[in-house]
Amino acid sequence: MQIVLLTRIEGVGNRGDIVEVSDGYARNNLIPQGKAERATAGVAAQAERMRQAWQVKNTAEREAAEEIAKRLVTAPISITARASGEGKLFGSVSAGDVVDAVQAATGVELDRKMVSLGDGIKTVGSHMVTVQPHPEVQFPINVEVASA
């Protein structure tokens, strides 16, 4: 079934793209959730306008994400947490803790969904954390965890 995407869907396409997907995926998932609609002759022109608007918006968001990357890559991010004598944390440092520390250190507001901790931070020391503020922009930041 041919559909027009109304939002960006990972692995399928971007807003305004006309794509071919299985009938079940379109009928049971994409169309009921408002993420797509059937591609008809009248929708093709609308899809082109949506695609152009998406490209303008995507470019602006990517440039903003690159500016965030420039500010955060060099900024020192420090977090204090309770730890044992061997350097193991009582609990762990969460993505929310990293977001709060980034805002306190630089004033940049991030969403916790943008932060990827991998296996998590469970020890004192220096840890590389991946931040992805835009699907096309991903960068590491260094987070120093100190014992409280």
Backbone bond lengths (Angstrom), bond angles and torsions (degrees), N, CA, C in turn:
res aa  C-N    CA-C-N  psi(-1)  N-CA   C-N-CA  omega(-1)  CA-C   N-CA-C  phi
1 M - - - 1.450 - - 1.524 108.25 -
2 Q 1.314 116.12 136.52 1.452 120.70 176.34 1.517 109.00 -91.23
3 I 1.345 114.30 132.36 1.462 120.37 -179.68 1.521 109.52 -133.15
4 V 1.315 116.06 161.34 1.459 123.10 172.67 1.516 106.44 -108.64
5 L 1.325 116.87 124.71 1.455 120.88 -179.62 1.527 110.46 -77.81
6 L 1.324 115.98 132.48 1.455 121.56 178.23 1.520 111.62 -96.89
7 T 1.333 117.60 -14.94 1.460 123.85 175.69 1.516 108.25 -139.63
8 R 1.326 116.04 167.14 1.467 121.04 176.18 1.513 108.71 -75.71
9 I 1.327 117.03 129.49 1.455 122.20 178.20 1.518 107.86 -124.72
10 E 1.328 115.77 119.32 1.460 122.09 -177.72 1.530 110.05 -57.08
11 G 1.317 116.34 128.55 1.452 121.62 177.52 1.521 114.40 84.15
12 V 1.339 118.06 -6.83 1.462 121.09 -179.51 1.522 110.22 -114.69
13 G 1.345 117.53 -55.46 1.454 119.89 179.47 1.512 111.90 168.03
14 N 1.318 115.02 -174.57 1.454 122.55 -178.48 1.523 110.45 -104.52
15 R 1.314 115.53 170.92 1.454 121.85 -179.31 1.528 109.75 -59.14
16 G 1.342 116.15 132.15 1.457 121.21 178.90 1.508 114.41 90.82
17 D 1.328 118.42 -9.17 1.465 120.66 179.18 1.525 110.10 -75.02
18 I 1.316 116.23 141.01 1.456 121.58 172.46 1.514 105.93 -98.92
19 V 1.332 116.44 116.22 1.462 121.49 -175.00 1.517 110.45 -128.09
20 E 1.305 114.84 159.64 1.458 122.88 176.95 1.527 107.81 -102.36
21 V 1.334 116.45 121.36 1.463 121.91 177.16 1.522 108.43 -130.81
22 S 1.318 116.52 167.25 1.458 119.41 178.98 1.526 109.74 -66.24
23 D 1.321 115.37 151.14 1.461 120.67 -178.19 1.522 111.56 -59.01
24 G 1.304 117.53 -43.74 1.466 121.15 -178.38 1.514 112.52 -64.04
25 Y 1.326 117.35 -42.14 1.465 121.49 179.63 1.530 109.83 -62.55
26 A 1.332 116.33 -41.07 1.462 120.03 -179.82 1.522 111.05 -69.89
27 R 1.331 117.78 -50.11 1.464 121.21 -175.49 1.521 113.49 -70.37
28 N 1.337 117.10 -37.34 1.464 120.11 -173.22 1.522 114.25 -93.76
29 N 1.330 117.67 -20.37 1.459 119.57 -174.47 1.527 112.46 -122.61
30 L 1.306 117.11 -64.17 1.460 120.80 -169.86 1.527 114.15 -68.33
31 I 1.315 118.17 -48.84 1.469 120.74 -176.56 1.533 111.32 -69.72
32 P 1.339 120.65 -46.76 1.472 119.07 179.33 1.527 114.20 -62.71
33 Q 1.333 118.01 -30.04 1.461 121.46 179.99 1.528 112.28 -84.83
34 G 1.328 117.11 -0.99 1.458 120.50 178.36 1.518 113.68 75.73
35 K 1.333 117.19 20.41 1.459 120.74 -179.57 1.525 112.23 -91.84
36 A 1.341 116.55 -12.76 1.464 120.33 -177.99 1.519 109.06 -156.80
37 E 1.336 114.74 166.23 1.459 121.25 171.70 1.514 107.84 -142.95
38 R 1.329 115.57 159.12 1.465 120.18 -179.46 1.530 110.48 -59.47
39 A 1.310 116.10 141.98 1.462 121.36 177.87 1.521 108.87 -84.35
40 T 1.317 116.05 117.21 1.464 122.32 175.29 1.530 107.36 -122.20
41 A 1.327 115.94 176.24 1.468 120.02 -178.07 1.526 111.29 -60.97
42 G 1.327 118.73 -41.47 1.457 121.81 -179.06 1.514 113.51 -72.15
43 V 1.319 116.03 -24.27 1.462 120.34 -176.96 1.524 111.17 -79.10
44 A 1.328 117.55 -21.64 1.467 120.13 -177.27 1.530 111.72 -62.10
45 A 1.328 117.75 -42.21 1.469 120.22 178.44 1.515 110.43 -66.99
46 Q 1.327 116.09 -40.17 1.458 120.45 177.50 1.531 110.28 -63.80
47 A 1.318 116.92 -38.19 1.466 121.44 179.00 1.524 110.62 -62.84
48 E 1.311 117.41 -39.41 1.469 120.78 179.21 1.527 110.33 -64.35
49 R 1.325 117.73 -42.09 1.468 120.61 177.29 1.532 110.84 -65.07
50 M 1.337 117.22 -40.08 1.463 120.28 178.07 1.526 110.56 -63.62
51 R 1.342 116.37 -41.25 1.461 120.73 -179.39 1.530 110.75 -63.57
52 Q 1.333 117.22 -42.52 1.460 120.43 178.44 1.522 111.43 -65.21
53 A 1.316 117.53 -42.34 1.469 120.76 177.66 1.522 110.36 -64.23
54 W 1.340 116.64 -39.37 1.467 120.34 179.11 1.524 110.37 -63.85
55 Q 1.342 117.78 -40.65 1.459 120.37 -178.86 1.524 111.72 -63.76
56 V 1.330 117.11 -40.29 1.465 120.71 177.90 1.526 109.87 -64.26
57 K 1.322 116.34 -47.77 1.463 121.08 -179.41 1.526 110.62 -64.39
58 N 1.325 117.47 -42.22 1.461 121.74 -179.07 1.525 111.17 -62.82
59 T 1.322 117.09 -39.89 1.467 120.90 179.18 1.526 110.52 -63.45
60 A 1.330 116.65 -44.33 1.465 120.39 179.37 1.528 111.23 -64.63
61 E 1.329 117.12 -42.26 1.464 120.44 179.54 1.527 111.38 -67.26
62 R 1.333 117.71 -38.24 1.468 120.94 178.52 1.523 110.75 -64.99
63 E 1.338 117.66 -41.15 1.463 120.86 178.35 1.524 110.93 -64.88
64 A 1.332 117.07 -39.53 1.464 120.46 176.70 1.528 110.59 -64.52
65 A 1.319 117.31 -39.65 1.469 121.20 178.66 1.527 111.00 -66.68
66 E 1.318 117.71 -35.90 1.464 120.72 177.61 1.523 110.86 -67.69
67 E 1.328 117.30 -35.75 1.470 120.61 175.58 1.530 110.45 -64.81
68 I 1.319 116.39 -41.84 1.471 120.38 176.29 1.522 109.54 -60.33
69 A 1.311 116.97 -42.53 1.462 121.06 -179.92 1.524 111.07 -60.79
70 K 1.329 117.21 -43.48 1.463 120.14 179.68 1.527 111.45 -61.13
71 R 1.344 116.17 -37.47 1.467 119.54 -178.88 1.527 112.22 -74.75
72 L 1.324 117.49 -36.38 1.463 119.89 -172.44 1.526 114.54 -86.72
73 V 1.319 118.04 -27.98 1.463 119.91 -177.02 1.530 111.13 -61.57
74 T 1.303 117.12 -36.74 1.468 119.93 -177.07 1.524 113.10 -94.73
75 A 1.326 117.98 -10.79 1.474 120.52 -175.48 1.525 111.39 -78.83
76 P 1.332 117.64 135.53 1.458 119.94 175.50 1.533 110.21 -78.73
77 I 1.312 116.65 125.68 1.461 122.56 179.62 1.523 107.65 -112.31
78 S 1.333 117.11 119.88 1.457 121.83 -177.75 1.518 109.78 -121.69
79 I 1.332 114.45 138.74 1.460 121.89 177.34 1.516 107.70 -132.17
80 T 1.324 116.78 134.67 1.462 120.36 174.08 1.519 108.40 -108.13
81 A 1.325 115.46 138.32 1.458 121.13 -179.40 1.521 108.68 -147.60
82 R 1.302 115.61 155.11 1.464 119.75 177.90 1.521 109.55 -69.62
83 A 1.345 115.24 134.85 1.456 120.24 -176.86 1.518 109.94 -142.63
84 S 1.329 115.08 159.36 1.469 121.06 176.77 1.523 109.43 -80.40
85 G 1.299 116.42 176.42 1.459 121.23 179.07 1.514 113.29 -64.88
86 E 1.321 117.00 -25.73 1.480 121.19 179.32 1.524 112.40 -84.20
87 G 1.326 117.69 -4.71 1.454 120.64 177.94 1.512 114.15 96.24
88 K 1.335 118.04 7.28 1.465 120.53 177.00 1.523 108.74 -88.02
89 L 1.328 115.46 135.93 1.454 120.29 -178.92 1.524 110.86 -77.02
90 F 1.325 115.78 147.48 1.455 121.41 170.40 1.530 105.83 -82.88
91 G 1.307 116.60 94.15 1.463 121.70 -171.92 1.518 108.10 102.05
92 S 1.313 116.58 -143.73 1.460 120.21 178.70 1.524 108.95 -155.38
93 V 1.324 115.22 167.98 1.457 121.68 175.91 1.524 106.73 -90.78
94 S 1.318 116.50 125.48 1.461 120.85 -177.39 1.531 110.70 -96.69
95 A 1.325 115.19 171.43 1.462 120.53 176.65 1.532 110.20 -62.35
96 G 1.319 116.95 -34.92 1.465 120.39 177.53 1.517 111.95 -63.78
97 D 1.342 116.64 -38.13 1.461 120.47 176.81 1.533 110.95 -63.74
98 V 1.331 116.66 -40.78 1.463 121.18 178.98 1.528 110.00 -65.13
99 V 1.328 116.79 -42.58 1.474 121.05 179.46 1.528 109.97 -61.77
100 D 1.335 116.79 -44.03 1.467 120.13 178.62 1.523 111.56 -63.04
101 A 1.326 117.30 -40.84 1.469 121.28 179.70 1.525 111.05 -67.02
102 V 1.329 117.40 -38.80 1.469 121.00 178.12 1.520 109.85 -64.08
103 Q 1.328 117.20 -42.96 1.465 119.81 179.80 1.518 110.97 -65.57
104 A 1.342 117.23 -40.11 1.462 119.94 -179.95 1.534 111.27 -66.80
105 A 1.333 117.23 -37.88 1.459 120.82 -175.73 1.524 113.10 -81.03
106 T 1.329 117.47 -36.60 1.463 119.70 -172.31 1.520 114.50 -122.60
107 G 1.317 118.14 -17.62 1.454 121.04 -176.38 1.514 113.62 83.48
108 V 1.335 117.86 3.64 1.460 122.26 179.80 1.526 108.65 -86.18
109 E 1.329 115.62 127.28 1.460 120.26 178.60 1.520 109.45 -91.70
110 L 1.334 116.01 125.28 1.450 122.87 176.36 1.519 109.01 -119.93
111 D 1.309 115.82 160.65 1.452 121.91 171.68 1.522 106.65 -96.15
112 R 1.312 117.33 143.64 1.468 119.49 -177.60 1.523 112.00 -63.88
113 K 1.332 117.53 -21.12 1.464 121.05 178.09 1.525 111.73 -71.20
114 M 1.326 116.77 -16.75 1.461 121.59 179.32 1.525 111.57 -80.14
115 V 1.334 117.67 -15.61 1.458 122.47 -172.76 1.522 109.36 -100.80
116 S 1.332 116.14 127.49 1.460 122.02 177.82 1.526 108.84 -115.37
117 L 1.322 116.00 118.33 1.464 120.65 -177.16 1.523 113.60 -96.49
118 G 1.304 118.07 -2.33 1.461 119.67 -178.25 1.522 110.08 68.40
119 D 1.323 117.63 -120.55 1.462 121.82 179.24 1.516 112.03 -81.82
120 G 1.306 118.34 -2.70 1.457 122.59 -179.73 1.512 111.43 98.56
121 I 1.317 115.18 167.17 1.464 121.22 179.24 1.515 106.84 -110.95
122 K 1.335 115.56 113.10 1.454 120.47 -176.52 1.518 113.31 -127.00
123 T 1.340 115.95 6.17 1.455 120.22 179.86 1.526 110.42 -134.55
124 V 1.328 115.02 160.25 1.462 121.73 175.61 1.526 107.33 -75.94
125 G 1.323 116.47 144.77 1.461 120.59 176.62 1.510 111.56 135.37
126 S 1.327 115.08 -163.85 1.452 122.49 -177.81 1.530 109.65 -95.08
127 H 1.336 116.00 131.94 1.459 121.19 -178.31 1.523 109.28 -134.14
128 M 1.334 116.36 139.50 1.456 122.05 175.32 1.528 108.46 -90.70
129 V 1.323 115.60 126.70 1.456 122.38 -179.17 1.522 107.39 -120.54
130 T 1.329 116.55 135.58 1.458 121.23 -179.91 1.521 109.84 -93.12
131 V 1.332 115.75 132.07 1.461 122.35 177.34 1.521 107.64 -118.25
132 Q 1.351 116.09 131.96 1.458 120.85 179.37 1.531 109.02 -130.03
133 P 1.344 117.04 86.78 1.459 120.12 -178.68 1.532 113.93 -76.80
134 H 1.325 116.80 -11.96 1.465 122.69 -179.01 1.522 106.68 -148.67
135 P 1.325 119.25 147.66 1.469 120.24 -178.96 1.530 114.37 -56.28
136 E 1.334 117.78 -24.62 1.460 121.10 -178.92 1.521 113.58 -101.96
137 V 1.346 117.85 -1.18 1.462 121.75 -177.57 1.522 108.72 -125.86
138 Q 1.325 115.20 118.04 1.461 121.65 178.37 1.521 108.00 -138.80
139 F 1.352 116.87 135.47 1.448 119.45 -177.73 1.529 109.42 -150.99
140 P 1.356 116.49 155.72 1.473 119.49 177.65 1.531 110.92 -93.71
141 I 1.331 115.20 148.52 1.454 120.19 170.06 1.519 107.24 -126.37
142 N 1.330 115.48 152.81 1.457 120.41 -179.19 1.523 108.11 -98.39
143 V 1.330 116.25 122.82 1.461 122.13 179.78 1.526 107.55 -112.53
144 E 1.325 115.38 122.02 1.464 122.00 177.39 1.529 108.48 -96.23
145 V 1.321 116.63 119.69 1.458 121.88 178.10 1.513 107.37 -104.50
146 A 1.342 115.53 124.02 1.469 121.32 -179.06 1.528 108.40 -118.11
147 S 1.325 114.37 154.18 1.455 121.29 178.90 1.530 109.92 -76.23
148 A 1.321 116.04 136.06 1.463 120.74 -179.31 1.515 110.64 -86.57
